[in-house]
Amino acid sequence: MRPALGRVRRLLVVAPHPDDEAIAAWALMRRLRARGAAVEVVVVSDGGASHPESRRWPPARLVAQRRRETRRVLRPLGITPAAIRFVGLPDGALGSRAAMLRLAMGRALLRRRAPDLIIGPVADDAHPDHAAVAAALRALPRRGEARAAYHVWPEGAGRRLRGPHVALSSHEILMKRAAIRRYRTQAGLITDAKAGFAMTHRHLNAFAAPRERFGWQR
């Protein structure tokens, strides 16, 4: 059974990297928590490969900071650290560790009370880590929950999803943009990496679009 998004009592958000949870479902999480629903987040990769060869931000420091950023962004939504699970698998290498990924995700999900709805990445997301997480999630048995998917990469591709959606007010769009920018390691804080990622205005416009869109999964 596919519940109306506003009636979900227990939501589990699966994020391939720290920040995907907010990009995908910041408004949905905020509204459900305001209604008293339980919201939990599972972050699969450690996020340590976003800025390779940075001297100031070696992987261990970057991983720790990205976890702090996730907690800081989710805390104002009423999502406590106890409701966040960091699986800690190697960023950028999830596709080459399919068996390990399925095992780790299975353990992470089974440690949580069965939700009404799980949302995770779509299978055709352009980022290989996202596609790998989607495949692993599909391989895991359900416990009676509905499942829906979100699109992150390429940015803006989520407009193609025709399932349930959350419409954001202009104020919520500004709030979501501010929340995403609080992932400062991804928003220009790190400047000494050879190929580091930094969110642009184009990214922000796509990530904080007027609607959060999802597609139901069979």
C-alpha beads as a LAMMPS data file, in Angstrom:
LAMMPS data file: protein, C-alpha beads

218 atoms
217 bonds

1 atom types
1 bond types

-500.0 500.0 xlo xhi
-500.0 500.0 ylo yhi
-500.0 500.0 zlo zhi

Masses

1 110.0

Atoms # bond

1 1 1 0.000 0.000 0.000
2 1 1 1.313 3.443 -0.928
3 1 1 0.640 5.974 1.826
4 1 1 0.011 9.650 1.199
5 1 1 3.222 11.457 2.083
6 1 1 1.490 13.571 4.701
7 1 1 0.193 10.473 6.495
8 1 1 3.517 8.682 6.863
9 1 1 4.216 7.938 10.519
10 1 1 7.708 6.470 10.124
11 1 1 10.050 7.598 7.335
12 1 1 13.496 6.242 6.552
13 1 1 15.689 8.253 4.165
14 1 1 18.639 6.436 2.562
15 1 1 21.384 8.832 1.427
16 1 1 24.430 7.682 -0.562
17 1 1 26.452 10.661 0.730
18 1 1 26.145 13.170 3.576
19 1 1 23.891 15.935 2.134
20 1 1 21.803 13.771 -0.238
21 1 1 19.167 13.407 2.465
22 1 1 18.607 17.176 2.592
23 1 1 18.761 17.613 -1.185
24 1 1 16.190 14.866 -1.648
25 1 1 13.762 15.380 1.204
26 1 1 14.471 18.368 3.454
27 1 1 10.902 19.701 3.243
28 1 1 9.333 16.259 3.560
29 1 1 11.373 15.494 6.680
30 1 1 10.583 18.901 8.175
31 1 1 6.839 18.543 7.676
32 1 1 6.653 14.989 8.946
33 1 1 8.612 15.838 12.094
34 1 1 6.330 18.828 12.689
35 1 1 3.402 16.403 12.662
36 1 1 5.084 14.084 15.142
37 1 1 6.226 11.414 12.694
38 1 1 9.469 9.518 13.262
39 1 1 12.172 10.274 10.699
40 1 1 15.431 8.357 10.477
41 1 1 18.348 8.759 8.071
42 1 1 20.913 6.212 6.896
43 1 1 24.012 7.728 5.239
44 1 1 25.808 5.007 3.313
45 1 1 29.212 6.364 2.241
46 1 1 31.668 8.264 4.393
47 1 1 31.856 11.252 2.011
48 1 1 35.643 11.257 2.187
49 1 1 36.376 11.428 -1.547
50 1 1 34.772 14.761 -2.442
51 1 1 38.052 16.700 -2.298
52 1 1 40.976 14.452 -3.284
53 1 1 44.537 15.409 -2.380
54 1 1 43.533 18.292 -0.143
55 1 1 46.292 18.815 2.409
56 1 1 44.152 20.837 4.797
57 1 1 41.272 18.369 4.569
58 1 1 42.622 14.804 4.477
59 1 1 39.942 12.080 4.344
60 1 1 39.693 11.485 8.097
61 1 1 39.110 15.167 8.835
62 1 1 36.694 15.513 5.918
63 1 1 34.641 12.482 6.987
64 1 1 34.323 13.797 10.543
65 1 1 33.301 17.249 9.320
66 1 1 30.721 15.910 6.887
67 1 1 29.111 13.947 9.704
68 1 1 28.991 17.088 11.826
69 1 1 27.390 18.966 8.948
70 1 1 24.696 16.309 8.583
71 1 1 23.859 16.458 12.283
72 1 1 23.767 20.273 12.247
73 1 1 21.439 20.406 9.262
74 1 1 19.072 17.730 10.547
75 1 1 18.917 18.884 14.163
76 1 1 16.663 21.917 13.462
77 1 1 14.224 19.534 11.775
78 1 1 13.923 17.580 15.005
79 1 1 16.092 14.691 13.815
80 1 1 18.520 13.827 16.595
81 1 1 21.911 12.108 16.237
82 1 1 20.325 8.907 17.553
83 1 1 18.095 8.857 14.458
84 1 1 21.059 9.097 12.062
85 1 1 23.096 6.053 11.069
86 1 1 26.443 6.541 9.302
87 1 1 27.362 3.266 7.575
88 1 1 30.823 4.589 6.636
89 1 1 31.555 2.743 3.373
90 1 1 34.219 4.213 1.043
91 1 1 32.973 7.197 -0.926
92 1 1 33.278 6.712 -4.686
93 1 1 33.706 2.944 -4.473
94 1 1 30.246 1.609 -3.649
95 1 1 29.702 0.088 -7.078
96 1 1 32.782 -2.123 -6.741
97 1 1 31.663 -3.457 -3.370
98 1 1 28.165 -4.687 -4.179
99 1 1 28.114 -7.610 -1.727
100 1 1 29.568 -5.519 1.112
101 1 1 27.127 -2.735 0.306
102 1 1 24.073 -5.015 0.468
103 1 1 25.268 -6.561 3.740
104 1 1 26.028 -3.210 5.380
105 1 1 22.779 -1.627 4.249
106 1 1 20.797 -4.673 5.359
107 1 1 22.288 -4.432 8.825
108 1 1 21.680 -0.680 9.005
109 1 1 18.053 -0.993 7.967
110 1 1 17.242 -3.985 10.149
111 1 1 18.531 -2.159 13.204
112 1 1 15.741 0.341 12.698
113 1 1 12.091 -0.206 13.420
114 1 1 10.206 -1.013 10.201
115 1 1 9.099 2.270 8.576
116 1 1 5.971 3.068 6.592
117 1 1 8.092 4.473 3.773
118 1 1 11.707 4.219 2.631
119 1 1 13.043 6.691 0.115
120 1 1 16.372 6.209 -1.668
121 1 1 18.048 7.158 -4.944
122 1 1 16.678 6.218 -8.366
123 1 1 18.392 3.404 -10.260
124 1 1 19.409 5.649 -13.170
125 1 1 20.982 8.442 -11.137
126 1 1 24.135 9.558 -12.961
127 1 1 26.363 9.188 -9.885
128 1 1 27.645 5.583 -9.664
129 1 1 27.417 5.558 -5.864
130 1 1 23.748 6.519 -6.077
131 1 1 23.046 3.823 -8.651
132 1 1 24.845 1.250 -6.471
133 1 1 22.808 2.192 -3.398
134 1 1 19.606 1.958 -5.432
135 1 1 20.549 -1.535 -6.615
136 1 1 21.424 -2.665 -3.093
137 1 1 18.161 -1.303 -1.732
138 1 1 16.175 -3.137 -4.414
139 1 1 17.878 -6.384 -3.401
140 1 1 16.845 -6.051 0.240
141 1 1 13.506 -7.600 1.259
142 1 1 10.739 -5.319 2.384
143 1 1 9.127 -5.418 5.790
144 1 1 5.761 -4.149 4.633
145 1 1 6.876 -0.615 3.827
146 1 1 6.279 1.375 0.654
147 1 1 9.323 2.612 -1.248
148 1 1 9.928 5.708 -3.332
149 1 1 12.976 7.127 -5.097
150 1 1 14.527 10.542 -5.665
151 1 1 16.886 11.872 -8.344
152 1 1 19.969 13.992 -7.564
153 1 1 22.355 13.718 -10.546
154 1 1 22.328 15.214 -13.082
155 1 1 20.905 18.125 -11.144
156 1 1 17.351 18.904 -12.130
157 1 1 16.630 15.425 -13.509
158 1 1 14.140 14.840 -10.695
159 1 1 11.605 16.919 -12.587
160 1 1 10.967 13.809 -14.674
161 1 1 9.608 11.874 -11.691
162 1 1 5.833 11.662 -11.769
163 1 1 5.081 10.168 -8.375
164 1 1 4.226 11.941 -5.118
165 1 1 5.703 15.353 -4.450
166 1 1 6.036 18.035 -1.800
167 1 1 5.407 21.623 -2.918
168 1 1 7.610 24.181 -1.154
169 1 1 6.567 27.726 -0.364
170 1 1 8.929 30.524 -1.350
171 1 1 10.009 30.765 2.298
172 1 1 10.700 27.027 2.447
173 1 1 12.799 27.234 -0.711
174 1 1 14.977 29.881 0.942
175 1 1 15.200 27.808 4.111
176 1 1 16.179 24.708 2.163
177 1 1 18.834 26.615 0.218
178 1 1 20.290 27.857 3.503
179 1 1 20.250 24.334 4.927
180 1 1 22.073 22.882 1.924
181 1 1 24.675 25.629 2.093
182 1 1 25.390 24.570 5.675
183 1 1 27.160 21.572 4.171
184 1 1 30.082 23.935 3.921
185 1 1 32.620 21.343 2.774
186 1 1 30.497 21.020 -0.364
187 1 1 29.805 24.731 -0.757
188 1 1 33.274 26.150 -1.321
189 1 1 34.967 25.839 2.069
190 1 1 37.735 23.593 0.719
191 1 1 39.896 25.332 -1.864
192 1 1 43.122 23.314 -2.048
193 1 1 41.861 20.107 -3.684
194 1 1 42.807 19.328 -7.267
195 1 1 39.324 18.192 -8.259
196 1 1 37.138 19.212 -5.359
197 1 1 33.390 19.614 -5.665
198 1 1 31.761 22.960 -4.900
199 1 1 28.064 23.684 -5.231
200 1 1 27.213 26.463 -7.659
201 1 1 24.091 28.628 -7.895
202 1 1 22.897 26.263 -10.621
203 1 1 23.219 23.331 -8.241
204 1 1 21.384 25.175 -5.477
205 1 1 18.544 26.175 -7.779
206 1 1 18.081 22.530 -8.758
207 1 1 18.532 21.098 -5.261
208 1 1 16.103 23.583 -3.687
209 1 1 13.495 23.476 -6.425
210 1 1 9.827 24.380 -5.843
211 1 1 8.952 20.680 -5.502
212 1 1 10.581 17.625 -3.966
213 1 1 9.624 14.845 -6.376
214 1 1 9.628 11.100 -5.857
215 1 1 8.802 8.031 -7.905
216 1 1 7.103 4.984 -6.432
217 1 1 9.113 1.767 -6.505
218 1 1 7.505 -1.608 -7.120

Bonds

1 1 1 2
2 1 2 3
3 1 3 4
4 1 4 5
5 1 5 6
6 1 6 7
7 1 7 8
8 1 8 9
9 1 9 10
10 1 10 11
11 1 11 12
12 1 12 13
13 1 13 14
14 1 14 15
15 1 15 16
16 1 16 17
17 1 17 18
18 1 18 19
19 1 19 20
20 1 20 21
21 1 21 22
22 1 22 23
23 1 23 24
24 1 24 25
25 1 25 26
26 1 26 27
27 1 27 28
28 1 28 29
29 1 29 30
30 1 30 31
31 1 31 32
32 1 32 33
33 1 33 34
34 1 34 35
35 1 35 36
36 1 36 37
37 1 37 38
38 1 38 39
39 1 39 40
40 1 40 41
41 1 41 42
42 1 42 43
43 1 43 44
44 1 44 45
45 1 45 46
46 1 46 47
47 1 47 48
48 1 48 49
49 1 49 50
50 1 50 51
51 1 51 52
52 1 52 53
53 1 53 54
54 1 54 55
55 1 55 56
56 1 56 57
57 1 57 58
58 1 58 59
59 1 59 60
60 1 60 61
61 1 61 62
62 1 62 63
63 1 63 64
64 1 64 65
65 1 65 66
66 1 66 67
67 1 67 68
68 1 68 69
69 1 69 70
70 1 70 71
71 1 71 72
72 1 72 73
73 1 73 74
74 1 74 75
75 1 75 76
76 1 76 77
77 1 77 78
78 1 78 79
79 1 79 80
80 1 80 81
81 1 81 82
82 1 82 83
83 1 83 84
84 1 84 85
85 1 85 86
86 1 86 87
87 1 87 88
88 1 88 89
89 1 89 90
90 1 90 91
91 1 91 92
92 1 92 93
93 1 93 94
94 1 94 95
95 1 95 96
96 1 96 97
97 1 97 98
98 1 98 99
99 1 99 100
100 1 100 101
101 1 101 102
102 1 102 103
103 1 103 104
104 1 104 105
105 1 105 106
106 1 106 107
107 1 107 108
108 1 108 109
109 1 109 110
110 1 110 111
111 1 111 112
112 1 112 113
113 1 113 114
114 1 114 115
115 1 115 116
116 1 116 117
117 1 117 118
118 1 118 119
119 1 119 120
120 1 120 121
121 1 121 122
122 1 122 123
123 1 123 124
124 1 124 125
125 1 125 126
126 1 126 127
127 1 127 128
128 1 128 129
129 1 129 130
130 1 130 131
131 1 131 132
132 1 132 133
133 1 133 134
134 1 134 135
135 1 135 136
136 1 136 137
137 1 137 138
138 1 138 139
139 1 139 140
140 1 140 141
141 1 141 142
142 1 142 143
143 1 143 144
144 1 144 145
145 1 145 146
146 1 146 147
147 1 147 148
148 1 148 149
149 1 149 150
150 1 150 151
151 1 151 152
152 1 152 153
153 1 153 154
154 1 154 155
155 1 155 156
156 1 156 157
157 1 157 158
158 1 158 159
159 1 159 160
160 1 160 161
161 1 161 162
162 1 162 163
163 1 163 164
164 1 164 165
165 1 165 166
166 1 166 167
167 1 167 168
168 1 168 169
169 1 169 170
170 1 170 171
171 1 171 172
172 1 172 173
173 1 173 174
174 1 174 175
175 1 175 176
176 1 176 177
177 1 177 178
178 1 178 179
179 1 179 180
180 1 180 181
181 1 181 182
182 1 182 183
183 1 183 184
184 1 184 185
185 1 185 186
186 1 186 187
187 1 187 188
188 1 188 189
189 1 189 190
190 1 190 191
191 1 191 192
192 1 192 193
193 1 193 194
194 1 194 195
195 1 195 196
196 1 196 197
197 1 197 198
198 1 198 199
199 1 199 200
200 1 200 201
201 1 201 202
202 1 202 203
203 1 203 204
204 1 204 205
205 1 205 206
206 1 206 207
207 1 207 208
208 1 208 209
209 1 209 210
210 1 210 211
211 1 211 212
212 1 212 213
213 1 213 214
214 1 214 215
215 1 215 216
216 1 216 217
217 1 217 218
